[in-house]
Amino acid sequence: SAKKLGADLDDELDQIRKFIKESGGRVNQKDIRKKFPWSEAKISLIITELEDKKIIKKIKKGRTNVIILEH
């Protein structure tokens, strides 16, 4: 169900947010990919979601993105 998916997504957003925080508030997107066993598409989706919620800021740096925790 969509509701179930929503709950999982919130949990995943939170896991990624915590990981960025524990990494000093700044990580490369590829570090997130190494840490979590999810597809690149899914991680992209989660990062976009975090960006929409103003939780992170994404900065393009060469061939990867730097993800910075906003708050």
Sequence and secondary structure as in RCSB ss.txt:
>XXXX:A:sequence
SAKKLGADLDDELDQIRKFIKESGGRVNQKDIRKKFPWSEAKISLIITELEDKKIIKKIKKGRTNVIILEH
>XXXX:A:secstr
 HHHHHHHHHHHHHHHHHHHHHTTSEEEHHHHHHHS S HHHHHHHHHHHHHTTSEEEEEETTEEEEEE  
